[in-house]
Amino acid sequence: MGLWATTSAAPRIEGALAEVARQAAAPDALQTEVRGRDLRVTGTVTDLAAYVDRLAEFERIDGLRQVAFEVETLPLASPYELTLRRTEEGAISVAGPVPDDAAKAALIDGFPDGDEADLTLATGAPDEDWAEVVATLAEALAPLRSGEVMLSDRAITLAALAPTPREAEALQATLDALPKAYTVADEIEVEDDGTPLRLSLTLDDGRLSGQGKVPADLPEAVSEVILGNGAVDVTQSVRTAENTAWPAMARAAIEALGALVEGRLEIEGDAVTLTGSGAPDAVEKAQAMLGEIPDAFDVTQDLTVVEEVQPVGLVMDWDGETATATGAVPEGFVPNGPAGVEPSLDLDEHPQADGAVAFRRNADAGIAALALLDTGRVQVDAEAIHLTGTATTPQVAVLMDDVLASVADSVTITRDITYLDDGSPAAWTLRFSTTDGAHVEGRLPAGLSVADMEAALGVEIAGAPAVAAEDSETQGSLGVLDVLSEVLPEVETLTFAREGGGSALDLVATPGVELDVMAVDLAEKLPATVAFSIAPSDVTLPEGSTRRNATTGLEEVFTGKYWLPVLAFEPDAETCTEQADAVLARNKITFLSGSDRLDATSIRAINAIAAVAKPCLDAGLMLEIGGHTDSTGSEEINQALSFDRANAVLTALLSRDLDGAAMTAVGYGQSEPIADNETEEGRAANRRTTLRWTSPEGEADGLATDEATDAEGSADAGTDEGETGAGALDDAGEEESEATETDPEETPDAAEE
């Protein structure tokens, strides 16, 4: 049933409909407009369900002819995240969604002018407490130095800097009182410990000591007096004094204390107390300084005037090369310097000094004792000698006892000496890893330096070991390091320890090293006193892992089960030959004497050749590995040995996932000499291995060849005409036949390629 009215009743009916519409719109703060019996509704509601409910409610209003429901739903925010920030300058910002206009207004109304609010209305708030939790967190930021809060649904992350523990505790209490459904991850730091500013200083015999806490804005002159004094344990706050007069008060009070002969200053809160004694003019000066303290402070003084005396005392500082002396001495007394050094003097002379004879005797003994120190200070008067400083070993104390034995028994002697060496023997440990390099720690003998160790090992060594000054026995350490330098590129980690007469060496070999070969080599070269162990690397790494090798300085990539150097070049026959030349100039392949078995150090050369060969083979080039010998021994044995060694190189490359179809091994024996076999240098040059690159059509494109180096010297570079030479690949002590195995010029050791 609808409303019917005459024209004169229309305004009354329109007003009644408008009132009913306003009441229906109030819960969601919707806007309504009634014209006649037509209603227009605008605004936003939280979600679709609310939209349907509100539309139905307006359509049920009796008397309406038409309802234009122009209401939008809020967007959904998920997760529901809002961020609050407070900077150290006090500015507050907030950004994120809020569920309704009331929550938005509550946040913005609480912000001072100039702060930023980037708030959007959105649905998705996790519960009805969310808006109140945000308001609580915003209020909790206000007293902080700075802070940031992120509220994501019911998860709160907070990082804050509180001025003092009081604000930190209040913040924690606020967080603890939040609804249980909300989780909090907080990191609250405290800018200041919250204790009041205070000072307790004592002046005794010209030395200031004490403790306390001072503000950040302490005057520079006061800072130099107390913060630069090791005997004063003072904490300086990062905050300035709340009472702006505190720094000026502290300056005046400390200057008043400094005017006295002895005294004590206590500053606690607004109370300032100075007690002590001094000459009449000193007490007068102290009282004048206290008079400059602002009236806001309660100043108490108890100062005693004493007649001026003429005590004598000497302070001499010694840095090992120069000496300076200050103090008051008997008239005519000129002190000598330590070790015959003429000191720089700043002395007052007292004609009527008390205890002049005892002072002179004590000063002479004290300065003689000071000369035994590396650096130090002696303080002398008629009744006491006090020595501080550093000395090499405790043996200095024995010598000092003899020097000080000449003073009277009544003289108080005190010593505070730091010994650079406790006299114990050398004991040190050298550690090395491929990724981190070398580091030494412990106590080195006097005859061994880190620089000497670096020169022997061939790498930089970090660390600052102490020196056992009384122990100069190096026990052949540099010889051991020389041996280790040869195998270092094949080592993942190394630990070499020396203590007393014993040594221990533990190595972990790089993947691919034949441990028995390395063990035999080290056993032959290391002294019998060095006990060593070798273990394989048990580290499992993902394919493609990279590192920088601390020994070689090269980037390496883990391929298969080997560390191969990383090389970047465009592969063609000429470039591949150049790359092989460069690799073989740095690395050598060596064989066990008279054998086709590679020795332990060859892995670095094989890995480097593999790194060159892979892109070259991938580019379609073919690789021939050729073995060559000199003319010593029978032709058949030389032919077989040259092939076996070339094949050993091929086998090693195949184990590194190279294309076997693109590589061949050929033994040339003594058939292709490049030098005179009548000389040792020529024979060394002829013992070589070549890498020949060819195109798929079989045309020779480039050749890399080694040059052998034996124990007696190295051959000049020699290559075939029109071919490119490379680094060494063969051995120097090659045994091609039974007749040459016992040649006295040939050693049984693995020879360098």
Secondary structure as GFF3:
##gff-version 3
##sequence-region A 1 753
A	DSSP	three_ten_helix	7	9	.	.	.	ID=ss1
A	DSSP	alpha_helix	10	25	.	.	.	ID=ss2
A	DSSP	three_ten_helix	26	28	.	.	.	ID=ss3
A	DSSP	beta_strand	31	35	.	.	.	ID=ss4
A	DSSP	beta_strand	38	45	.	.	.	ID=ss5
A	DSSP	alpha_helix	48	59	.	.	.	ID=ss6
A	DSSP	beta_strand	66	73	.	.	.	ID=ss7
A	DSSP	beta_strand	81	86	.	.	.	ID=ss8
A	DSSP	beta_strand	92	98	.	.	.	ID=ss9
A	DSSP	alpha_helix	101	109	.	.	.	ID=ss10
A	DSSP	beta_strand	116	121	.	.	.	ID=ss11
A	DSSP	alpha_helix	130	141	.	.	.	ID=ss12
A	DSSP	beta_strand	146	152	.	.	.	ID=ss13
A	DSSP	beta_strand	155	162	.	.	.	ID=ss14
A	DSSP	alpha_helix	165	176	.	.	.	ID=ss15
A	DSSP	beta_strand	183	190	.	.	.	ID=ss16
A	DSSP	beta_strand	198	204	.	.	.	ID=ss17
A	DSSP	beta_strand	207	214	.	.	.	ID=ss18
A	DSSP	alpha_helix	220	226	.	.	.	ID=ss19
A	DSSP	beta_strand	232	236	.	.	.	ID=ss20
A	DSSP	alpha_helix	246	258	.	.	.	ID=ss21
A	DSSP	beta_strand	262	268	.	.	.	ID=ss22
A	DSSP	beta_strand	271	278	.	.	.	ID=ss23
A	DSSP	alpha_helix	280	290	.	.	.	ID=ss24
A	DSSP	beta_strand	298	305	.	.	.	ID=ss25
A	DSSP	beta_strand	313	318	.	.	.	ID=ss26
A	DSSP	beta_strand	323	330	.	.	.	ID=ss27
A	DSSP	three_ten_helix	338	340	.	.	.	ID=ss28
A	DSSP	beta_strand	344	350	.	.	.	ID=ss29
A	DSSP	alpha_helix	356	370	.	.	.	ID=ss30
A	DSSP	beta_strand	375	381	.	.	.	ID=ss31
A	DSSP	beta_strand	384	391	.	.	.	ID=ss32
A	DSSP	alpha_helix	395	404	.	.	.	ID=ss33
A	DSSP	beta_strand	412	419	.	.	.	ID=ss34
A	DSSP	beta_strand	427	433	.	.	.	ID=ss35
A	DSSP	beta_strand	437	445	.	.	.	ID=ss36
A	DSSP	alpha_helix	450	457	.	.	.	ID=ss37
A	DSSP	beta_strand	461	462	.	.	.	ID=ss38
A	DSSP	beta_strand	466	468	.	.	.	ID=ss39
A	DSSP	alpha_helix	477	487	.	.	.	ID=ss40
A	DSSP	three_ten_helix	488	490	.	.	.	ID=ss41
A	DSSP	beta_strand	491	499	.	.	.	ID=ss42
A	DSSP	beta_strand	502	509	.	.	.	ID=ss43
A	DSSP	alpha_helix	515	525	.	.	.	ID=ss44
A	DSSP	beta_strand	530	536	.	.	.	ID=ss45
A	DSSP	beta_strand	546	548	.	.	.	ID=ss46
A	DSSP	beta_strand	555	559	.	.	.	ID=ss47
A	DSSP	beta_strand	562	565	.	.	.	ID=ss48
A	DSSP	alpha_helix	573	586	.	.	.	ID=ss49
A	DSSP	three_ten_helix	600	602	.	.	.	ID=ss50
A	DSSP	alpha_helix	603	618	.	.	.	ID=ss51
A	DSSP	beta_strand	622	628	.	.	.	ID=ss52
A	DSSP	alpha_helix	635	654	.	.	.	ID=ss53
A	DSSP	three_ten_helix	660	662	.	.	.	ID=ss54
A	DSSP	beta_strand	663	669	.	.	.	ID=ss55
A	DSSP	alpha_helix	680	686	.	.	.	ID=ss56
A	DSSP	beta_strand	688	694	.	.	.	ID=ss57
A	DSSP	beta_strand	700	705	.	.	.	ID=ss58
A	DSSP	beta_strand	709	710	.	.	.	ID=ss59
A	DSSP	beta_strand	713	714	.	.	.	ID=ss60
A	DSSP	alpha_helix	738	741	.	.	.	ID=ss61
###
